[in-house]
Amino acid sequence: MYIYKRMTVSTMYKQGKEIIISFCLCDVFFNGQFNCVSVQITI
């Protein structure tokens, strides 16, 4: 399984007084499968 594309998508939005940053790491494989990991950080 070779990874041929790795994407990072980060979004940042404000909710009340808190700032929420969410990162999505996506690995796309040659056979069309993809694996995504989502991380949320609240400041």
C-alpha positions in Angstrom: 0.0 0.0 0.0 1.6 3.2 -1.2 0.5 6.6 -0.1 0.5 8.9 -3.1 -1.2 11.9 -1.6 -1.3 13.3 1.8 -3.7 16.2 2.5 -4.0 18.4 5.5 -7.1 20.5 6.0 -7.3 22.8 8.9 -10.3 24.9 9.9 -10.5 27.5 12.7 -13.7 28.9 14.0 -14.9 30.8 17.0 -17.6 29.5 19.3 -18.4 32.0 22.0 -15.2 32.8 23.8 -13.5 29.6 22.6 -11.5 29.1 19.5 -11.7 25.7 18.0 -9.1 24.5 15.5 -9.7 21.2 13.7 -7.1 19.4 11.6 -8.0 16.7 9.2 -5.1 14.5 7.9 -6.0 12.4 4.9 -3.9 9.7 3.3 -5.0 8.7 -0.2 -3.8 5.3 -1.4 -3.2 4.1 -5.0 -6.2 1.7 -4.9 -8.6 4.6 -4.2 -8.9 4.0 -0.5 -8.4 6.8 1.9 -7.8 7.1 5.6 -8.7 10.3 7.5 -7.7 11.3 11.0 -9.5 14.3 12.6 -8.1 16.2 15.6 -9.8 19.0 17.4 -8.0 21.5 19.6 -10.0 24.0 21.8 -8.2 27.1 23.0 
